[in-house]
């Protein structure tokens, strides 16, 4: 089961201590950068200190030209399509071929062979177990590269929770390490201006065109960067890393340079920036709690989240600062609703404009000091923008509530008038009885009015019948005279 959300602050950093670990670089291609996104590819790469005695070739595993280098790559078929940013970054998209959905490589145009997420994760764990046995180390230390915010480790842990694979994972993996932290601590000898992977390839590896399209390619490049940064001072860099000066920057040359330059990584040199699996689980719980708190703050920032990108990103940054401090909507409301005067107080107090401005400034200073205590990470600009946002939101809510209260007396007058009209039941009964009698008097008239045409019709029909009867003897008489005249002629 996934861990429940936790709003408590993270515990103190517990680094790995002792032991001999094998450093394995890994990366993911995903459908997006959110916690609810899915995995599209799992990639891994590591270098052994000694070549293995046996090379096993299983599904999802590739044996490189060097026996000491092992690569893992497996594509996963997601349930939802990658967003536009993921399609541009990873070069993959979901296409429909008849009744089936398939994963397609945008660069080559080929359909990729995929597996289900649970099968890919099981293969990845088996590959890590094999790396542990081949290296003969105590465990695996997973290294990834995330310059901005941590998404890869939470996504991996969520997937392991989903399929109950965390116990198998913990048997092999002992901790995680971020390549950015390694470069920050040990990359002082390089003129690093940016921590993006391609920028580090340019400054650390002198490679201006690295292959970083897939997750396995990025894992390979990350191992090369960490091995270059972690080189002891007594070892020259020319012995371990070769450059591409005077050569064309092609994929084949870059791969050959990587294979000839990577050396095994000493895990003891990066212990001080590594974290345990249990610590990452605790951070995941804190992340879920912060996301829940951000959800409660959405009504305050909703108007800014619908504007252009720069305004939206600034609003998301401010909301994250507030959520990380533990302030939810209710706590913010208690701060600002008490500081905002009601409309009745404003109408009753006859204060000049200058005095009103002074009072508002004093209230703003009090609110600013209160927010500064509860949001220590916010600077002066952040506090001013937050005060404007909070005041505009809660003042609009208070004015709307006062307008509703002002409209209620009219409704009460209407209801009281209805009650006055219906307060005398006897009169109402008499009125209803009178109405019923009047209706009863009207109904017979209508019935007689309706029957009169029927009586006329009946009288007319009876008259016709009598006329027919009266004419019939005449006919017989005429017939009799005709017969008598005939007999006389004879």
FENLINCOR-V370946 format. One record per pair of residues at least 12 apart in sequence whose C-alpha atoms are under 10 Angstrom apart, sorted by the first residue. I is the first residue (numbers start at 0). GAP is how many residues later the second one is. D is the distance in whole Angstrom. If there is no record, write none. Layout:
I_GAP_D ; I_GAP_D
This chain:
0_157_9 ; 0_159_9 ; 0_160_5 ; 0_161_7 ; 0_162_9 ; 0_163_7 ; 0_165_10 ; 1_155_8 ; 1_156_7 ; 1_157_9 ; 1_158_9 ; 1_159_5 ; 1_160_7 ; 1_162_9 ; 1_279_9 ; 1_282_9 ; 1_283_9 ; 2_154_10 ; 2_155_9 ; 2_158_8 ; 2_278_8 ; 2_279_8 ; 2_281_8 ; 2_282_6 ; 2_283_10 ; 2_285_9 ; 3_278_10 ; 3_280_9 ; 3_281_6 ; 3_282_9 ; 3_284_8 ; 3_285_8 ; 4_277_9 ; 4_278_10 ; 4_279_8 ; 4_280_5 ; 4_281_6 ; 4_282_7 ; 4_283_5 ; 4_284_4 ; 4_285_8 ; 4_286_9 ; 4_287_8 ; 5_276_8 ; 5_277_9 ; 5_278_9 ; 5_279_5 ; 5_280_5 ; 5_281_8 ; 5_282_7 ; 5_283_5 ; 5_284_8 ; 5_286_9 ; 6_278_8 ; 6_279_6 ; 6_280_8 ; 6_281_8 ; 6_282_5 ; 6_283_6 ; 6_284_10 ; 6_285_9 ; 6_286_8 ; 6_316_9 ; 6_317_9 ; 6_318_9 ; 6_319_7 ; 7_274_10 ; 7_277_9 ; 7_278_7 ; 7_281_8 ; 7_282_9 ; 7_316_10 ; 7_317_10 ; 7_318_8 ; 8_273_10 ; 8_274_9 ; 8_277_7 ; 8_315_9 ; 8_316_9 ; 8_317_9 ; 9_269_9 ; 9_272_7 ; 9_273_7 ; 9_274_10 ; 9_275_9 ; 9_276_7 ; 9_277_10 ; 10_268_8 ; 10_271_8 ; 10_272_9 ; 11_267_9 ; 12_259_10 ; 12_260_9 ; 12_261_9 ; 12_262_7 ; 12_263_9 ; 12_266_8 ; 13_258_9 ; 13_259_10 ; 13_260_9 ; 13_261_7 ; 13_262_7 ; 13_264_9 ; 13_265_7 ; 14_160_9 ; 14_255_10 ; 14_256_7 ; 14_257_6 ; 14_258_7 ; 14_259_6 ; 14_260_5 ; 14_261_7 ; 14_264_9 ; 15_125_10 ; 15_158_8 ; 15_159_7 ; 15_160_10 ; 15_252_9 ; 15_254_9 ; 15_255_6 ; 15_256_7 ; 15_257_9 ; 15_258_6 ; 15_259_6 ; 15_260_7 ; 16_251_9 ; 16_254_7 ; 16_255_9 ; 16_257_10 ; 17_120_10 ; 17_249_10 ; 17_250_8 ; 17_253_9 ; 18_118_8 ; 18_119_6 ; 18_120_8 ; 18_248_9 ; 18_249_8 ; 19_116_9 ; 19_117_6 ; 19_118_5 ; 19_119_7 ; 19_120_9 ; 19_121_10 ; 19_246_9 ; 19_247_7 ; 19_248_7 ; 20_111_8 ; 20_114_9 ; 20_115_9 ; 20_116_5 ; 20_117_6 ; 20_118_5 ; 20_119_5 ; 20_120_6 ; 20_121_10 ; 20_152_9 ; 20_153_8 ; 20_154_10 ; 20_244_10 ; 20_245_8 ; 20_246_6 ; 20_247_8 ; 20_250_10 ; 21_24_8 ; 21_25_9 ; 21_26_8 ; 21_27_9 ; 21_106_10 ; 21_109_8 ; 21_110_7 ; 21_112_10 ; 21_113_7 ; 21_114_9 ; 21_115_6 ; 21_116_8 ; 21_117_6 ; 21_118_5 ; 21_119_6 ; 21_120_8 ; 21_151_10 ; 21_152_10 ; 21_242_9 ; 21_243_8 ; 21_244_8 ; 21_245_7 ; 22_22_9 ; 22_23_7 ; 22_24_8 ; 22_25_9 ; 22_108_10 ; 22_109_10 ; 22_114_10 ; 22_116_9 ; 22_117_6 ; 22_118_5 ; 22_119_6 ; 22_120_7 ; 22_152_10 ; 22_153_9 ; 22_154_9 ; 22_200_9 ; 22_203_10 ; 22_241_8 ; 22_242_7 ; 22_243_8 ; 22_244_6 ; 22_247_10 ; 23_20_7 ; 23_21_6 ; 23_22_5 ; 23_23_8 ; 23_24_10 ; 23_46_10 ; 23_47_10 ; 23_104_8 ; 23_107_9 ; 23_108_10 ; 23_116_7 ; 23_117_6 ; 23_118_5 ; 23_119_6 ; 23_120_9 ; 23_149_10 ; 23_152_10 ; 23_153_10 ; 23_195_8 ; 23_196_10 ; 23_198_10 ; 23_199_8 ; 23_241_9 ; 24_18_8 ; 24_19_5 ; 24_20_5 ; 24_21_6 ; 24_22_10 ; 24_46_10 ; 24_116_8 ; 24_117_6 ; 24_118_5 ; 24_119_6 ; 24_120_9 ; 24_151_10 ; 24_152_9 ; 24_153_10 ; 24_154_9 ; 24_190_10 ; 24_191_9 ; 24_193_9 ; 24_194_5 ; 24_195_7 ; 24_196_9 ; 24_197_7 ; 24_198_6 ; 24_199_10 ; 24_201_10 ; 25_16_7 ; 25_17_5 ; 25_18_4 ; 25_19_6 ; 25_20_9 ; 25_45_10 ; 25_46_9 ; 25_47_10 ; 25_116_7 ; 25_117_6 ; 25_118_6 ; 25_119_9 ; 25_126_10 ; 25_189_7 ; 25_190_7 ; 25_191_10 ; 25_192_8 ; 25_193_5 ; 25_194_9 ; 25_196_9 ; 25_197_9 ; 26_14_8 ; 26_15_6 ; 26_16_5 ; 26_17_7 ; 26_18_9 ; 26_46_10 ; 26_115_10 ; 26_116_8 ; 26_117_6 ; 26_118_8 ; 26_119_10 ; 26_125_7 ; 26_126_9 ; 26_129_10 ; 26_187_9 ; 26_188_5 ; 26_189_7 ; 26_190_9 ; 26_191_7 ; 26_192_6 ; 26_193_10 ; 26_195_10 ; 27_12_7 ; 27_13_6 ; 27_14_5 ; 27_15_6 ; 27_16_9 ; 27_45_10 ; 27_46_10 ; 27_47_10 ; 27_62_10 ; 27_116_9 ; 27_123_10 ; 27_124_7 ; 27_125_10 ; 27_127_9 ; 27_128_9 ; 27_186_8 ; 27_187_6 ; 27_188_9 ; 27_190_9 ; 27_191_9 ; 28_12_5 ; 28_13_7 ; 28_14_8 ; 28_46_9 ; 28_47_9 ; 28_53_10 ; 28_57_8 ; 28_58_10 ; 28_60_9 ; 28_61_6 ; 28_62_10 ; 28_63_9 ; 28_123_9 ; 28_184_10 ; 28_185_7 ; 28_186_6 ; 28_187_10 ; 29_12_9 ; 29_46_9 ; 29_48_9 ; 29_51_10 ; 29_52_7 ; 29_53_9 ; 29_56_7 ; 29_57_9 ; 29_59_10 ; 29_60_8 ; 29_62_10 ; 29_121_10 ; 29_122_9 ; 29_125_9 ; 29_185_10 ; 30_47_8 ; 30_48_10 ; 30_49_8 ; 30_50_7 ; 30_51_4 ; 30_52_6 ; 30_53_9 ; 30_54_9 ; 30_55_6 ; 30_56_8 ; 30_59_9 ; 30_61_10 ; 30_62_9 ; 31_49_9 ; 31_50_6 ; 31_51_6 ; 31_52_9 ; 31_53_7 ; 31_54_6 ; 31_55_9 ; 31_119_10 ; 32_50_9 ; 32_52_9 ; 32_53_8 ; 32_116_9 ; 32_117_9 ; 32_118_7 ; 32_119_9 ; 32_122_9 ; 33_117_7 ; 33_118_10 ; 33_120_10 ; 33_121_8 ; 34_116_7 ; 34_117_9 ; 34_119_7 ; 34_120_6 ; 34_121_10 ; 34_123_8 ; 34_249_10 ; 34_252_9 ; 34_253_9 ; 34_256_10 ; 35_118_10 ; 35_119_8 ; 35_122_9 ; 35_123_10 ; 36_41_9 ; 36_42_10 ; 36_43_9 ; 36_44_10 ; 36_45_9 ; 36_46_10 ; 36_114_10 ; 36_118_8 ; 37_38_9 ; 37_39_9 ; 37_40_6 ; 37_41_8 ; 37_42_8 ; 37_43_9 ; 37_44_9 ; 37_79_9 ; 37_117_8 ; 37_118_9 ; 37_120_10 ; 37_121_8 ; 38_36_8 ; 38_37_6 ; 38_38_8 ; 38_39_7 ; 38_40_10 ; 38_43_10 ; 38_77_10 ; 38_78_7 ; 38_81_10 ; 38_82_10 ; 38_113_10 ; 38_116_8 ; 38_117_8 ; 38_120_9 ; 39_34_9 ; 39_35_6 ; 39_36_5 ; 39_37_6 ; 39_38_6 ; 39_39_10 ; 39_41_10 ; 39_42_9 ; 39_46_10 ; 39_50_9 ; 39_52_9 ; 39_53_10 ; 39_63_9 ; 39_74_9 ; 39_75_10 ; 39_76_10 ; 39_77_8 ; 39_80_10 ; 39_175_10 ; 40_32_7 ; 40_33_6 ; 40_34_4 ; 40_35_5 ; 40_36_9 ; 40_37_10 ; 40_49_10 ; 40_51_10 ; 40_73_9 ; 40_74_10 ; 40_76_9 ; 40_79_9 ; 40_173_8 ; 40_174_7 ; 40_175_9 ; 41_18_10 ; 41_30_8 ; 41_31_6 ; 41_32_5 ; 41_33_6 ; 41_34_8 ; 41_75_10 ; 41_78_8 ; 41_79_8 ; 41_81_10 ; 41_82_8 ; 41_114_10 ; 41_172_9 ; 41_173_6 ; 41_174_7 ; 42_17_9 ; 42_18_10 ; 42_28_8 ; 42_29_5 ; 42_30_5 ; 42_31_7 ; 42_32_9 ; 42_81_9 ; 42_171_8 ; 42_172_5 ; 42_173_4 ; 42_174_8 ; 42_175_8 ; 42_176_7 ; 42_177_9 ; 43_17_10 ; 43_26_8 ; 43_27_6 ; 43_28_5 ; 43_29_7 ; 43_30_9 ; 43_80_8 ; 43_83_9 ; 43_84_9 ; 43_98_9 ; 43_99_9 ; 43_100_10 ; 43_171_7 ; 43_172_5 ; 43_173_9 ; 43_174_9 ; 43_175_6 ; 43_176_8 ; 43_179_10 ; 44_17_10 ; 44_24_7 ; 44_25_6 ; 44_26_5 ; 44_27_6 ; 44_28_9 ; 44_86_10 ; 44_97_10 ; 44_98_10 ; 44_170_10 ; 44_171_7 ; 44_172_9 ; 44_173_9 ; 44_174_6 ; 44_175_6 ; 44_176_9 ; 44_177_9 ; 44_178_7 ; 45_22_8 ; 45_23_6 ; 45_24_6 ; 45_25_7 ; 45_26_9 ; 45_82_10 ; 45_85_8 ; 45_96_10 ; 45_97_10 ; 45_173_8 ; 45_174_8 ; 45_176_10 ; 45_177_7 ; 45_178_10 ; 45_216_10 ; 45_217_10 ; 45_218_8 ; 45_219_9 ; 46_19_9 ; 46_20_9 ; 46_21_5 ; 46_22_5 ; 46_23_7 ; 46_24_9 ; 46_84_9 ; 46_88_9 ; 46_173_9 ; 46_176_8 ; 46_177_10 ; 46_180_10 ; 46_212_10 ; 46_215_8 ; 46_216_7 ; 46_217_6 ; 46_218_8 ; 47_19_8 ; 47_20_5 ; 47_21_6 ; 47_22_8 ; 47_83_9 ; 47_86_8 ; 47_87_6 ; 47_88_10 ; 47_215_8 ; 47_216_6 ; 47_217_9 ; 48_19_7 ; 48_20_9 ; 48_85_10 ; 48_86_7 ; 48_214_8 ; 48_215_6 ; 48_216_8 ; 48_217_10 ; 49_17_9 ; 49_18_6 ; 49_19_10 ; 49_84_9 ; 49_85_8 ; 49_214_9 ; 50_15_9 ; 50_16_5 ; 50_17_5 ; 50_18_8 ; 50_83_9 ; 50_84_9 ; 51_15_7 ; 51_16_7 ; 51_17_10 ; 51_79_10 ; 51_81_10 ; 51_82_6 ; 51_83_8 ; 52_14_9 ; 52_81_8 ; 53_13_10 ; 53_80_9 ; 54_12_8 ; 54_15_10 ; 54_79_10 ; 55_74_9 ; 57_65_9 ; 57_69_9 ; 58_13_9 ; 58_14_9 ; 58_15_9 ; 58_61_10 ; 58_64_8 ; 58_68_10 ; 59_12_6 ; 59_13_6 ; 59_14_5 ; 59_15_9 ; 59_53_10 ; 59_54_10 ; 59_55_10 ; 59_60_8 ; 59_63_7 ; 59_64_8 ; 59_67_9 ; 60_12_6 ; 60_13_8 ; 60_62_9 ; 60_63_9 ; 60_66_8 ; 63_195_9 ; 64_191_9 ; 64_194_8 ; 65_193_7 ; 65_194_9 ; 67_66_10 ; 67_67_10 ; 67_191_10 ; 67_194_10 ; 67_195_9 ; 67_196_9 ; 68_151_9 ; 68_190_8 ; 68_193_9 ; 68_194_10 ; 68_195_10 ; 69_57_10 ; 69_61_8 ; 69_150_10 ; 70_56_9 ; 70_145_7 ; 70_146_9 ; 70_148_9 ; 70_149_8 ; 71_51_9 ; 71_52_8 ; 71_55_8 ; 71_56_9 ; 71_143_9 ; 71_144_7 ; 71_147_9 ; 72_47_9 ; 72_50_10 ; 72_51_9 ; 72_141_9 ; 72_142_8 ; 72_143_6 ; 72_144_9 ; 73_38_10 ; 73_39_8 ; 73_40_7 ; 73_41_8 ; 73_42_10 ; 73_43_10 ; 73_45_10 ; 73_46_6 ; 73_47_9 ; 73_49_9 ; 73_50_8 ; 73_141_9 ; 73_142_9 ; 74_28_8 ; 74_37_7 ; 74_38_7 ; 74_39_5 ; 74_40_6 ; 74_41_9 ; 74_42_9 ; 74_45_8 ; 74_139_10 ; 74_140_10 ; 75_26_10 ; 75_27_8 ; 75_36_9 ; 75_37_8 ; 75_38_5 ; 75_39_5 ; 75_40_6 ; 75_41_6 ; 75_42_9 ; 75_43_9 ; 75_44_7 ; 75_45_9 ; 76_17_8 ; 76_24_8 ; 76_25_7 ; 76_26_7 ; 76_35_9 ; 76_36_9 ; 76_37_6 ; 76_38_6 ; 76_39_6 ; 76_40_7 ; 76_43_10 ; 77_16_9 ; 77_23_9 ; 77_24_9 ; 77_25_9 ; 77_36_9 ; 77_37_9 ; 77_38_8 ; 77_39_8 ; 78_15_10 ; 78_22_9 ; 78_37_10 ; 78_38_10 ; 79_14_8 ; 80_12_7 ; 80_13_6 ; 80_14_9 ; 80_20_10 ; 80_22_9 ; 81_12_7 ; 86_18_10 ; 86_19_8 ; 87_18_9 ; 88_123_10 ; 88_124_8 ; 88_125_9 ; 89_15_9 ; 89_16_9 ; 89_17_10 ; 89_122_9 ; 89_123_6 ; 89_124_6 ; 89_125_8 ; 90_13_9 ; 90_14_6 ; 90_15_5 ; 90_16_7 ; 90_17_10 ; 90_122_7 ; 90_123_8 ; 91_12_6 ; 91_13_5 ; 91_14_5 ; 91_15_8 ; 91_16_10 ; 91_17_9 ; 91_19_10 ; 91_20_9 ; 91_121_10 ; 91_122_9 ; 92_12_7 ; 92_13_7 ; 92_18_10 ; 93_17_10 ; 94_16_9 ; 101_12_8 ; 106_106_9 ; 116_42_8 ; 116_43_10 ; 116_46_9 ; 117_41_8 ; 117_42_9 ; 117_44_9 ; 117_45_7 ; 117_46_10 ; 117_47_9 ; 120_35_9 ; 120_38_8 ; 120_39_8 ; 120_42_9 ; 120_44_8 ; 120_48_10 ; 121_38_9 ; 121_41_10 ; 121_43_8 ; 121_46_9 ; 121_47_9 ; 123_45_9 ; 124_40_9 ; 124_41_10 ; 124_43_7 ; 124_44_6 ; 124_45_10 ; 124_46_10 ; 124_47_8 ; 124_48_9 ; 125_42_9 ; 125_43_9 ; 125_46_9 ; 127_12_7 ; 127_13_10 ; 127_14_10 ; 127_41_9 ; 127_44_7 ; 127_45_8 ; 128_39_9 ; 128_40_9 ; 128_42_9 ; 128_43_6 ; 128_44_9 ; 129_42_10 ; 130_41_9 ; 131_40_7 ; 131_41_9 ; 132_39_10 ; 137_34_8 ; 137_35_9 ; 137_36_9 ; 138_31_10 ; 138_32_8 ; 138_33_6 ; 138_34_6 ; 138_35_6 ; 138_36_9 ; 139_30_10 ; 139_31_9 ; 139_32_6 ; 139_33_5 ; 139_34_6 ; 139_35_7 ; 139_36_9 ; 139_127_10 ; 140_31_9 ; 140_32_6 ; 140_33_6 ; 140_34_5 ; 140_35_6 ; 140_36_7 ; 140_126_8 ; 140_129_10 ; 140_130_10 ; 140_133_8 ; 140_134_9 ; 140_135_9 ; 140_136_10 ; 141_31_7 ; 141_32_8 ; 141_33_6 ; 141_34_5 ; 141_35_6 ; 141_36_9 ; 141_132_9 ; 141_133_10 ; 142_32_9 ; 142_33_6 ; 142_34_5 ; 142_35_6 ; 142_36_6 ; 142_37_10 ; 142_39_10 ; 142_76_8 ; 142_79_8 ; 142_80_8 ; 142_83_9 ; 142_131_9 ; 143_32_8 ; 143_33_7 ; 143_34_5 ; 143_35_6 ; 143_36_9 ; 143_74_9 ; 143_75_7 ; 143_78_8 ; 143_79_9 ; 144_32_8 ; 144_33_5 ; 144_34_5 ; 144_35_6 ; 144_36_9 ; 144_37_10 ; 144_50_9 ; 144_51_8 ; 144_52_8 ; 144_73_9 ; 144_74_9 ; 144_77_7 ; 145_32_7 ; 145_33_7 ; 145_34_7 ; 145_35_9 ; 145_49_9 ; 145_50_8 ; 145_51_9 ; 146_31_9 ; 146_32_8 ; 146_33_6 ; 146_34_9 ; 146_47_9 ; 146_48_6 ; 146_49_6 ; 146_50_8 ; 147_32_9 ; 147_47_9 ; 147_48_9 ; 149_28_9 ; 149_134_10 ; 149_137_10 ; 150_133_10 ; 152_23_8 ; 152_25_10 ; 152_124_10 ; 152_127_8 ; 152_128_9 ; 152_130_10 ; 152_131_9 ; 153_126_8 ; 153_127_8 ; 153_129_9 ; 153_130_6 ; 153_131_10 ; 153_133_9 ; 153_134_10 ; 154_129_9 ; 156_12_10 ; 156_120_9 ; 156_123_9 ; 156_124_8 ; 156_127_8 ; 157_123_10 ; 157_126_9 ; 165_111_10 ; 168_108_10 ; 169_107_7 ; 169_108_9 ; 172_103_9 ; 172_104_8 ; 173_100_10 ; 173_101_9 ; 173_102_6 ; 173_103_6 ; 173_104_9 ; 174_96_10 ; 174_99_7 ; 174_100_5 ; 174_101_4 ; 174_102_5 ; 174_103_8 ; 174_104_9 ; 174_105_9 ; 175_95_10 ; 175_97_9 ; 175_98_6 ; 175_99_5 ; 175_100_6 ; 175_101_7 ; 175_103_10 ; 175_104_8 ; 176_93_8 ; 176_94_9 ; 176_95_10 ; 176_96_6 ; 176_97_5 ; 176_98_6 ; 176_99_9 ; 177_92_10 ; 177_95_8 ; 177_96_7 ; 177_97_9 ; 178_16_9 ; 178_18_9 ; 178_43_7 ; 178_44_9 ; 178_46_8 ; 178_47_7 ; 178_91_10 ; 178_94_9 ; 178_95_10 ; 179_14_10 ; 179_15_6 ; 179_16_8 ; 179_17_9 ; 179_20_10 ; 179_46_10 ; 179_93_10 ; 180_14_10 ; 180_89_9 ; 180_91_10 ; 180_92_6 ; 180_93_9 ; 181_43_10 ; 181_44_7 ; 181_47_8 ; 181_48_8 ; 181_87_9 ; 181_88_7 ; 181_89_10 ; 181_90_9 ; 181_91_7 ; 181_92_9 ; 182_12_8 ; 182_17_9 ; 182_21_10 ; 182_42_9 ; 182_43_8 ; 182_45_10 ; 182_46_7 ; 182_47_9 ; 183_45_10 ; 183_89_10 ; 184_44_9 ; 184_85_9 ; 184_87_9 ; 184_88_8 ; 185_40_9 ; 185_42_10 ; 185_43_6 ; 185_44_7 ; 185_45_9 ; 185_83_9 ; 185_84_9 ; 186_17_9 ; 186_38_10 ; 186_39_9 ; 186_41_9 ; 186_42_6 ; 186_43_8 ; 187_41_9 ; 188_15_9 ; 188_40_9 ; 189_13_7 ; 189_14_7 ; 189_39_9 ; 190_12_7 ; 190_13_8 ; 191_12_8 ; 196_13_9 ; 196_15_8 ; 196_21_8 ; 196_24_8 ; 196_25_8 ; 196_28_9 ; 197_12_7 ; 197_13_9 ; 197_14_8 ; 197_20_10 ; 197_23_9 ; 199_21_10 ; 199_22_9 ; 199_25_7 ; 200_20_8 ; 200_21_9 ; 200_23_9 ; 200_24_7 ; 202_22_10 ; 203_20_9 ; 203_21_7 ; 203_22_10 ; 203_24_7 ; 203_25_8 ; 204_16_9 ; 204_19_8 ; 204_20_7 ; 204_23_8 ; 204_24_10 ; 204_36_8 ; 204_37_8 ; 204_38_7 ; 204_39_9 ; 204_53_10 ; 204_56_10 ; 205_36_9 ; 205_37_6 ; 205_38_7 ; 205_39_8 ; 206_36_7 ; 206_37_7 ; 206_38_9 ; 206_42_8 ; 206_47_8 ; 206_50_10 ; 207_36_9 ; 207_41_7 ; 207_46_10 ; 208_39_10 ; 208_40_6 ; 208_41_7 ; 208_42_8 ; 208_45_8 ; 209_39_8 ; 209_40_8 ; 209_41_8 ; 209_43_10 ; 209_44_7 ; 209_45_9 ; 209_48_10 ; 210_38_10 ; 210_39_9 ; 210_40_7 ; 210_41_10 ; 210_43_8 ; 210_44_8 ; 216_38_9 ; 219_35_9 ; 219_38_8 ; 219_39_9 ; 219_42_9 ; 220_33_10 ; 220_34_10 ; 220_37_8 ; 220_41_9 ; 222_35_9 ; 222_39_7 ; 222_40_9 ; 222_41_9 ; 222_42_8 ; 223_16_10 ; 223_17_8 ; 223_33_10 ; 223_34_7 ; 223_35_9 ; 223_37_7 ; 223_38_5 ; 223_39_8 ; 223_40_9 ; 223_41_9 ; 224_16_10 ; 224_37_9 ; 225_36_9 ; 225_37_10 ; 225_38_10 ; 225_39_7 ; 225_40_10 ; 225_44_9 ; 226_13_9 ; 226_14_9 ; 226_34_9 ; 226_35_6 ; 226_36_6 ; 226_37_7 ; 226_38_6 ; 226_39_8 ; 227_12_8 ; 227_13_7 ; 227_33_9 ; 227_34_8 ; 227_35_8 ; 227_37_9 ; 228_36_10 ; 229_34_10 ; 229_35_7 ; 229_36_8 ; 229_37_9 ; 229_39_7 ; 229_40_8 ; 230_32_9 ; 230_33_10 ; 230_34_8 ; 230_35_9 ; 230_38_9 ; 231_34_10 ; 231_37_9 ; 236_24_9 ; 237_23_9 ; 238_21_10 ; 238_22_8 ; 238_24_10 ; 239_20_8 ; 239_21_5 ; 239_22_7 ; 239_23_6 ; 239_24_10 ; 240_16_8 ; 240_17_8 ; 240_18_10 ; 240_19_7 ; 240_20_4 ; 240_21_7 ; 240_22_8 ; 241_14_10 ; 241_15_6 ; 241_16_8 ; 241_17_10 ; 241_18_7 ; 241_19_6 ; 241_20_9 ; 242_14_7 ; 242_15_9 ; 242_18_9 ; 243_13_7 ; 285_38_9 ; 286_37_9 ; 288_34_9 ; 288_35_9 ; 288_37_9 ; 289_30_8 ; 289_31_10 ; 289_32_9 ; 289_33_6 ; 289_34_6 ; 289_35_9 ; 289_36_8 ; 289_37_10 ; 289_38_9 ; 290_29_9 ; 290_32_8 ; 290_33_9 ; 291_31_9 ; 291_36_9 ; 292_26_9 ; 292_27_9 ; 292_29_9 ; 292_30_6 ; 292_31_8 ; 292_32_10 ; 292_33_7 ; 292_34_7 ; 292_35_5 ; 292_36_8 ; 293_22_9 ; 293_25_7 ; 293_26_7 ; 293_27_10 ; 293_28_8 ; 293_29_6 ; 293_30_9 ; 293_32_10 ; 293_33_9 ; 293_34_7 ; 293_35_9 ; 294_24_10 ; 294_28_9 ; 294_33_9 ; 294_34_9 ; 295_27_9 ; 295_31_10 ; 295_32_6 ; 295_33_6 ; 295_34_9 ; 296_22_7 ; 296_23_10 ; 296_25_9 ; 296_26_8 ; 296_30_9 ; 296_31_6 ; 296_32_5 ; 296_33_9 ; 296_35_9 ; 297_18_10 ; 297_21_8 ; 297_30_10 ; 297_31_9 ; 298_30_9 ; 298_94_8 ; 299_15_10 ; 299_19_9 ; 299_29_8 ; 299_86_10 ; 299_89_7 ; 299_90_7 ; 299_91_10 ; 299_92_9 ; 299_93_6 ; 299_94_9 ; 300_14_6 ; 300_15_8 ; 300_17_9 ; 300_18_7 ; 300_85_10 ; 300_88_8 ; 300_89_9 ; 300_92_9 ; 301_13_9 ; 301_14_10 ; 302_12_9 ; 302_86_10 ; 302_90_10 ; 303_12_9 ; 303_85_9 ; 313_68_10 ; 314_70_10 ; 314_71_9 ; 314_74_10 ; 316_65_10 ; 317_60_9 ; 317_64_7 ; 317_65_9 ; 317_67_8 ; 317_68_7 ; 318_67_9 ; 320_54_7 ; 320_55_9 ; 320_56_7 ; 320_57_7 ; 320_61_9 ; 321_49_9 ; 321_52_9 ; 321_53_7 ; 321_54_10 ; 321_55_9 ; 321_56_8 ; 321_60_10 ; 321_64_9 ; 322_52_9 ; 323_51_8 ; 323_53_9 ; 324_48_10 ; 324_49_7 ; 324_50_6 ; 324_51_8 ; 324_52_8 ; 324_53_10 ; 325_48_8 ; 325_49_9 ; 326_44_10 ; 326_47_8 ; 326_48_8 ; 331_39_9 ; 331_58_8 ; 331_62_10 ; 332_57_8 ; 332_58_10 ; 332_60_10 ; 332_61_7 ; 334_31_10 ; 334_32_7 ; 334_35_8 ; 334_36_9 ; 334_55_10 ; 335_27_10 ; 335_28_10 ; 335_31_8 ; 335_51_9 ; 335_54_7 ; 335_55_7 ; 335_57_10 ; 335_58_7 ; 335_59_9 ; 336_53_10 ; 336_54_9 ; 336_57_7 ; 336_58_8 ; 336_60_10 ; 336_61_8 ; 338_21_9 ; 338_24_7 ; 338_25_9 ; 338_27_9 ; 338_28_8 ; 338_52_9 ; 339_20_9 ; 339_23_8 ; 339_24_10 ; 339_51_8 ; 339_54_8 ; 339_55_7 ; 339_58_9 ; 340_19_10 ; 340_54_9 ; 340_57_9 ; 341_53_9 ; 341_56_8 ; 341_57_8 ; 341_60_8 ; 342_55_9 ; 342_56_8 ; 342_59_7 ; 342_60_10 ; 343_58_9 ; 363_20_9 ; 363_23_8 ; 363_24_10 ; 363_27_10 ; 366_16_10 ; 366_20_8 ; 367_12_9 ; 367_15_7 ; 367_16_8 ; 367_18_9 ; 367_19_7 ; 368_14_9 ; 370_12_7 ; 370_15_9 ; 370_16_9
